[in-house]
Amino acid sequence: MTHIVRLLILVTTSVMLLSIAPSWGQPLCAASGCNPTVSDANGHTARGTVALADDDQTGAGNTAFGGSALTLVRLRVLTLNLYGLRYPSKQGSTSDESDCAGRLKAAAQRIRSADPPYDIVGIQELYSLPGTIACDPAPFLGELGAGSLGLRKILFSPKGRTREGEANGGIALITPHTIEQQDSRRFVGAGARLHVARGAVFARVAIRSGLKVDVYVAHLSPGHQRVEERKRELAALAKLIEVKSSASGNPVLVLGDFNIAGPPHAGGEYRAVVQALRKPRDLWLANNPSDPGFTYDCLTNAVAALRGCDFQARFDYMLIVTDRSLSNSDYQVNLAEEHAVRRVTWSTEGQHPLPVSDHYGLEATLSVERKPAAKSSR
């Protein structure tokens, strides 16, 4: 074989290897026959941000993707209150200054086109109440379904007490992964301007073979006068987590709009969150301890300012529940990078853009890995 032929073979082989290098969102396959584009036994593919770290190639004896170890998985998570109401709250010929259709469509566009994609999305205030002050959900749902993402959804939850004239709630959970179990709880208190159920939604999401996450999306009652009501709602949320997750072995993630101001400028009510959920890990605080992270900001958010408010607060949360009475998880959930938790400040397009909601959302990139095995005392 001549030197020229050997050189051609070397170059061709190098090009082939470069062309099949794994990218973000693709599992790294170690076992023979592993194909990252083919669904596993649970119907999951490499869709989403789920990706194994480079050190996951530990060989036989492990179950994830044909023998490679499930030691590290990245998750991308979003929570967003959509402000699913028109302003002013009048029907007829009164123009909608809050631009319901434009805002909801823009939010769905950003969720659908996210790169890397979101693995878990928690939504509040997405209602289906035609003929009321609620925004029509069609622009959001239509835009979300415009691509071939194969998303699974829980919508318009929890169920309202229809005999009392109470409509279904506005909580949604959206994921490209399989939802293996789901449930919801209606909280006492349904609001005044729009008589709908408030509460929490539970979903057990099978992220991939070997990893499920217990997700809770909550929306607590608003208003300074409803402190005791929110305490009861937090107790109901904690009870739901205890029932569903105390023995599941899965990581427990809580998302949503708590209508309770968080640190570093928190009021005394924040202690109710800490007590009810038994010292959960506040991901914003863990990642941005000196940044107030206002998610409701009447000074910078034009949709919030429509109603003439003048305050700032962090109402929206991402919490990891770790107390053993609520979660016996065998996993560690960590922040995947230095700026892993960020505010979402999306806006509509056009000559007069508006924020997509009166709340700013939160997004996080998390890493999930099994806890190290306890050393034997012998």
C-alpha positions in Angstrom: 0.0 0.0 0.0 1.5 3.4 -1.0 1.9 6.3 1.3 -0.8 8.2 -0.7 -3.4 5.5 -0.2 -2.6 5.3 3.6 -3.0 9.1 3.8 -6.4 9.0 2.0 -7.7 6.2 4.4 -6.6 8.2 7.5 -8.3 11.4 6.3 -11.5 9.6 5.4 -11.7 7.9 8.8 -11.1 11.2 10.6 -13.9 12.9 8.7 -16.3 10.0 9.5 -15.5 10.2 13.2 -16.1 13.9 13.3 -19.4 13.6 11.6 -20.9 11.3 14.2 -19.7 13.1 17.3 -22.6 13.5 19.8 -24.2 16.9 20.3 -26.2 18.5 23.2 -29.3 16.5 23.7 -28.0 13.2 22.4 -27.1 10.3 24.7 -23.5 9.2 24.4 -23.6 5.5 23.6 -21.0 3.1 24.9 -22.6 -0.3 24.3 -22.5 -1.9 20.9 -25.8 -1.5 19.0 -26.8 1.7 20.9 -28.6 4.1 18.6 -29.4 7.6 20.1 -32.1 8.2 17.6 -34.2 5.1 18.3 -36.8 5.1 21.1 -35.9 3.0 24.2 -38.3 0.6 25.9 -40.3 3.5 27.3 -40.6 5.2 24.0 -38.0 7.9 24.7 -35.5 9.3 22.3 -32.8 11.9 22.6 -35.4 14.6 22.3 -35.0 17.4 24.9 -31.9 18.4 26.8 -31.4 15.0 28.3 -27.7 14.1 27.9 -25.2 11.9 29.6 -21.9 13.3 30.7 -18.6 12.2 29.2 -17.8 10.1 32.2 -20.9 8.0 31.9 -19.2 5.2 30.0 -18.8 2.7 32.8 -19.6 -0.5 31.0 -21.6 -3.5 32.0 -24.0 -3.9 34.9 -25.9 -0.7 34.2 -29.4 -0.4 32.6 -29.5 2.9 30.8 -29.3 2.8 27.0 -27.9 -0.7 26.5 -25.3 -0.8 29.4 -24.0 2.8 29.8 -24.4 4.2 33.3 -27.0 6.8 34.2 -24.8 9.0 36.4 -25.6 12.5 35.1 -28.6 13.9 33.2 -29.2 17.5 32.3 -32.7 18.9 32.5 -34.0 22.3 31.2 -37.0 23.6 33.1 -39.3 26.6 32.8 -42.1 28.0 34.9 -44.2 30.9 33.7 -47.5 32.6 34.8 -49.1 33.7 31.5 -51.4 36.4 32.9 -54.4 34.7 31.2 -56.6 37.8 31.6 -57.5 40.7 29.3 -57.1 44.3 30.5 -59.3 46.2 31.1 -61.6 43.4 32.4 -64.5 44.5 30.2 -66.1 42.7 27.2 -67.7 44.2 24.2 -66.1 47.0 22.2 -63.4 47.7 24.8 -60.0 47.0 23.3 -57.7 44.5 25.1 -54.7 46.6 26.2 -52.9 43.5 27.4 -52.9 41.9 23.9 -53.9 38.4 25.0 -53.5 36.8 21.6 -50.2 38.3 20.9 -48.7 37.6 24.3 -49.8 34.0 24.4 -48.7 33.2 20.9 -45.3 34.8 21.5 -44.8 32.7 24.7 -45.7 29.5 22.9 -43.3 30.4 20.0 -40.4 30.8 22.5 -41.2 27.5 24.2 -41.5 25.7 20.9 -38.3 27.1 19.5 -36.2 26.8 22.6 -32.7 25.5 21.9 -31.9 23.4 23.8 -35.5 22.4 24.2 -37.3 22.4 27.6 -37.8 19.1 29.3 -40.4 20.4 31.8 -42.6 23.5 31.4 -45.0 24.6 34.2 -47.7 27.1 33.2 -50.1 29.1 35.3 -53.2 31.1 34.1 -53.9 29.3 30.9 -57.7 29.2 31.0 -60.4 27.9 28.7 -63.4 30.2 29.5 -65.0 31.7 26.4 -67.1 34.8 27.0 -65.2 35.9 30.1 -62.3 38.1 30.8 -60.0 35.1 30.4 -57.7 35.1 27.4 -58.6 32.6 24.6 -56.0 29.8 24.9 -56.2 29.0 21.2 -53.2 31.2 20.1 -51.0 29.5 22.7 -52.1 25.9 22.0 -52.1 26.4 18.3 -48.6 27.8 18.2 -47.3 25.2 20.6 -48.7 22.4 18.3 -47.3 24.0 15.1 -44.2 21.8 15.1 -43.9 18.0 15.3 -42.6 18.0 18.8 -44.8 15.2 20.1 -45.5 17.1 23.4 -47.5 15.6 26.2 -49.7 18.1 28.1 -51.8 18.5 31.2 -54.2 21.4 30.7 -56.8 23.4 32.5 -56.2 21.9 35.9 -57.3 21.4 38.7 -61.0 20.7 38.1 -63.4 23.3 39.4 -66.5 22.8 41.4 -69.0 23.3 38.6 -72.0 23.0 40.9 -70.7 26.1 42.6 -70.1 27.9 39.3 -66.4 27.4 39.6 -64.5 26.7 36.3 -61.4 24.5 35.9 -58.1 26.0 36.8 -55.3 27.5 34.7 -52.4 25.2 35.5 -50.6 23.3 32.7 -47.6 21.0 32.5 -45.9 20.4 29.1 -43.1 18.0 28.4 -41.7 16.0 25.4 -41.4 13.0 27.8 -43.9 10.4 29.0 -46.2 11.4 31.8 -46.6 8.1 33.7 -48.9 9.4 36.5 -50.8 12.5 37.2 -53.1 14.0 39.8 -54.2 17.4 41.1 -55.5 19.1 44.2 -58.0 22.0 44.3 -57.1 24.6 47.0 -59.7 26.4 49.1 -60.3 29.8 47.5 -60.9 30.5 43.9 -60.5 34.2 43.4 -62.9 37.0 42.7 -62.5 38.5 39.2 -62.5 35.0 37.6 -64.1 32.2 39.6 -61.7 29.4 38.8 -60.1 26.6 40.8 -56.6 27.2 42.1 -54.4 24.4 43.3 -51.5 22.1 42.3 -50.8 19.5 39.6 -48.6 16.5 40.1 -47.0 14.6 37.2 -44.4 11.8 37.3 -42.4 12.4 34.2 -40.2 9.6 32.8 -37.3 11.6 31.5 -35.5 8.5 30.2 -34.9 4.9 31.1 -33.7 4.9 34.7 -34.9 8.4 35.7 -38.3 9.7 36.6 -39.0 13.2 38.1 -41.9 14.0 40.4 -43.1 17.5 39.3 -45.6 19.7 41.1 -46.9 22.9 39.5 -48.7 25.2 41.9 -50.7 28.5 41.9 -51.4 29.9 45.3 -54.1 32.6 46.0 -53.1 36.3 45.5 -53.6 39.3 47.8 -52.1 40.7 51.0 -55.2 39.7 52.9 -54.9 36.0 52.0 -51.9 35.0 54.2 -53.8 32.4 56.2 -55.3 31.0 53.0 -51.9 30.5 51.4 -50.7 28.7 54.6 -53.5 26.2 54.2 -52.7 25.9 50.5 -49.0 25.2 51.3 -50.1 22.5 53.8 -52.3 20.9 51.1 -49.3 21.0 48.7 -47.0 19.4 51.3 -49.6 16.6 51.9 -49.9 15.9 48.2 -46.1 15.6 47.9 -46.0 13.3 50.9 -48.6 11.0 49.5 -47.1 10.9 46.0 -43.3 11.2 46.5 -42.3 10.2 50.0 -41.6 6.6 48.9 -41.2 7.1 45.1 -37.4 7.4 45.1 -37.6 10.2 42.5 -36.3 13.7 42.6 -39.1 16.2 43.6 -39.3 19.5 41.7 -41.9 22.2 42.7 -42.7 25.1 40.2 -45.1 27.9 40.2 -46.5 31.2 41.3 -46.7 31.3 45.1 -47.8 34.9 45.4 -45.3 35.1 48.3 -42.3 37.4 48.2 -39.0 35.6 48.3 -35.6 36.7 49.7 -33.3 38.6 49.8 -36.2 41.1 50.2 -38.7 38.5 51.6 -41.4 39.2 54.1 -42.3 37.0 57.0 -44.6 34.8 54.9 -41.6 33.2 53.1 -41.1 31.2 56.3 -44.4 29.5 55.6 -42.9 28.1 52.4 -39.8 26.9 54.3 -41.8 25.3 57.1 -44.5 23.6 54.9 -42.0 22.1 52.4 -39.4 21.4 55.1 -36.5 23.6 54.0 -36.7 23.1 50.2 -33.8 24.3 48.1 -34.7 27.6 46.5 -32.9 27.4 43.2 -33.0 31.1 42.4 -31.5 31.9 45.9 -28.9 29.1 45.5 -27.7 30.5 42.1 -28.3 34.3 42.6 -28.0 35.0 46.4 -27.5 38.8 46.0 -30.0 39.3 43.2 -33.6 40.0 44.2 -34.8 38.4 41.0 -38.2 40.2 40.9 -40.6 38.1 38.8 -43.4 40.6 39.4 -42.1 44.1 38.7 -44.4 47.0 38.2 -41.5 49.3 37.5 -40.2 47.5 34.5 -43.0 45.3 33.3 -45.5 47.2 31.1 -48.2 44.5 31.4 -48.0 44.5 35.2 -48.0 48.4 35.2 -51.4 48.4 33.3 -53.2 48.0 36.6 -51.3 50.9 38.2 -49.2 48.9 40.7 -45.9 50.2 42.2 -44.1 47.3 43.8 -41.6 44.5 43.1 -41.4 41.0 44.4 -40.2 37.5 43.6 -43.4 35.5 43.5 -42.3 32.6 41.2 -40.3 29.7 42.4 -38.3 26.6 41.5 -37.8 24.4 44.6 -36.2 21.0 45.1 -37.8 19.2 48.0 -35.2 17.0 49.9 -36.6 16.4 53.4 -36.9 12.6 53.9 -40.5 12.9 55.1 -41.5 14.2 51.7 -38.9 12.6 49.4 -36.7 9.6 49.7 -35.0 10.4 46.4 -31.8 8.5 45.5 -30.7 11.4 43.3 -28.8 14.7 43.7 -30.2 17.7 41.8 -27.6 20.4 41.2 -27.2 23.5 39.1 -25.6 22.6 35.9 -23.6 25.8 35.4 -22.7 29.1 36.9 -25.7 31.0 35.6 -28.1 28.0 35.6 -31.2 29.9 36.8 -32.3 32.9 34.9 -35.3 35.2 34.6 -37.3 34.9 31.4 -38.2 38.3 29.9 -39.8 37.5 26.6 -41.8 40.1 24.7 -44.1 40.2 21.7 -42.8 41.5 18.4 -44.0 44.5 16.4 -44.1 48.3 16.8 -45.4 48.2 20.3 -44.0 45.1 22.0 -45.3 44.0 25.4 -43.9 41.4 27.8 -45.7 38.1 27.3 -47.0 38.3 30.9 -47.3 40.5 34.0 -44.9 38.0 35.5 -41.4 37.2 34.3 -40.7 33.5 34.2 -37.8 31.4 35.5 -35.8 28.9 33.6 -33.1 26.5 35.0 -30.6 24.0 33.7 -30.2 21.3 36.2 -28.0 18.2 36.5 -29.4 15.0 38.1 -27.2 12.2 39.2 -27.4 9.3 41.6 -26.2 9.8 45.1 -22.9 8.0 45.9 -23.5 4.7 47.5 -23.1 4.7 51.3 -19.8 3.2 52.5 -20.1 0.0 54.5 -19.2 0.4 58.2 -17.4 -3.0 58.1 
